[in-house]
Amino acid sequence: MRAVAGLSREHWAPRRGTSSYHGVNREGDFYPFYLDFAGRIPLVMTTLDRLKEHGLSGPVWLRIDGYRPAEGQPLLQALADIRPYA
């Protein structure tokens, strides 16, 4: 999964844009930028072992973007945008 994520980074990784809007994230940190996902494809992966254990709708999907928890999530949650600055 790491190899596929690394080789496909140009297709899923956001571009960092700057903005005059200075927001605050959940931890109270300021961020003078936003993440631009225009034209990007969300990449989610899983393993056969996880699918066998939890099924398709279980918490088996990992979204490759560097901002997600390491444990799996249900598919729709893994595809959803959880970052307030995106």
PAMI-571081 format. One record per residue (C-alpha): residue number from 1; residue in one letter; y, x, z. Coordinates in steps of 0.5 Angstrom, whole numbers, plus 500, padded with zeros to 3 digits. Each point is the difference from the previous one (the first is absolute). Layout:
<rs>
+-----+------+-----+-----+-----+
| pos | code |   v |   u |   w |
+-----+------+-----+-----+-----+
| NUM |    A |   Y |   X |   Z |
...
+-----+------+-----+-----+-----+
</rs>
This chain:
<rs>
+-----+------+-----+-----+-----+
| pos | code |   v |   u |   w |
+-----+------+-----+-----+-----+
|   1 |    M | 500 | 500 | 500 |
|   2 |    R | 505 | 506 | 501 |
|   3 |    A | 499 | 503 | 494 |
|   4 |    V | 501 | 493 | 496 |
|   5 |    A | 506 | 499 | 504 |
|   6 |    G | 503 | 507 | 499 |
|   7 |    L | 498 | 500 | 492 |
|   8 |    S | 504 | 493 | 500 |
|   9 |    R | 506 | 501 | 504 |
|  10 |    E | 505 | 499 | 494 |
|  11 |    H | 497 | 493 | 499 |
|  12 |    W | 501 | 497 | 508 |
|  13 |    A | 505 | 505 | 503 |
|  14 |    P | 507 | 497 | 501 |
|  15 |    R | 506 | 503 | 498 |
|  16 |    R | 505 | 501 | 505 |
|  17 |    G | 507 | 497 | 499 |
|  18 |    T | 506 | 501 | 504 |
|  19 |    S | 504 | 494 | 502 |
|  20 |    S | 507 | 498 | 503 |
|  21 |    Y | 496 | 496 | 505 |
|  22 |    H | 498 | 503 | 506 |
|  23 |    G | 494 | 496 | 503 |
|  24 |    V | 496 | 501 | 507 |
|  25 |    N | 493 | 501 | 500 |
|  26 |    R | 495 | 497 | 505 |
|  27 |    E | 501 | 506 | 504 |
|  28 |    G | 508 | 500 | 500 |
|  29 |    D | 500 | 506 | 495 |
|  30 |    F | 506 | 499 | 495 |
|  31 |    Y | 498 | 501 | 493 |
|  32 |    P | 505 | 501 | 494 |
|  33 |    F | 495 | 499 | 495 |
|  34 |    Y | 495 | 495 | 497 |
|  35 |    L | 493 | 501 | 497 |
|  36 |    D | 500 | 497 | 492 |
|  37 |    F | 493 | 498 | 498 |
|  38 |    A | 503 | 497 | 493 |
|  39 |    G | 494 | 501 | 495 |
|  40 |    R | 495 | 503 | 506 |
|  41 |    I | 493 | 497 | 501 |
|  42 |    P | 497 | 499 | 507 |
|  43 |    L | 494 | 504 | 500 |
|  44 |    V | 495 | 498 | 505 |
|  45 |    M | 493 | 503 | 502 |
|  46 |    T | 494 | 498 | 504 |
|  47 |    T | 493 | 503 | 500 |
|  48 |    L | 493 | 496 | 499 |
|  49 |    D | 498 | 501 | 508 |
|  50 |    R | 507 | 497 | 502 |
|  51 |    L | 498 | 494 | 495 |
|  52 |    K | 493 | 499 | 502 |
|  53 |    E | 502 | 500 | 508 |
|  54 |    H | 506 | 495 | 499 |
|  55 |    G | 500 | 497 | 493 |
|  56 |    L | 506 | 500 | 495 |
|  57 |    S | 504 | 496 | 504 |
|  58 |    G | 500 | 504 | 506 |
|  59 |    P | 504 | 506 | 503 |
|  60 |    V | 497 | 505 | 495 |
|  61 |    W | 506 | 501 | 495 |
|  62 |    L | 504 | 507 | 501 |
|  63 |    R | 507 | 500 | 496 |
|  64 |    I | 502 | 507 | 498 |
|  65 |    D | 507 | 501 | 501 |
|  66 |    G | 501 | 504 | 506 |
|  67 |    Y | 503 | 494 | 504 |
|  68 |    R | 494 | 496 | 502 |
|  69 |    P | 495 | 501 | 506 |
|  70 |    A | 494 | 504 | 499 |
|  71 |    E | 495 | 494 | 502 |
|  72 |    G | 499 | 495 | 494 |
|  73 |    Q | 503 | 493 | 499 |
|  74 |    P | 499 | 494 | 497 |
|  75 |    L | 501 | 500 | 492 |
|  76 |    L | 507 | 496 | 500 |
|  77 |    Q | 502 | 503 | 506 |
|  78 |    A | 499 | 507 | 497 |
|  79 |    L | 504 | 498 | 494 |
|  80 |    A | 506 | 497 | 503 |
|  81 |    D | 506 | 504 | 501 |
|  82 |    I | 501 | 502 | 508 |
|  83 |    R | 506 | 504 | 499 |
|  84 |    P | 507 | 497 | 502 |
|  85 |    Y | 503 | 506 | 496 |
|  86 |    A | 496 | 499 | 493 |
+-----+------+-----+-----+-----+
</rs>
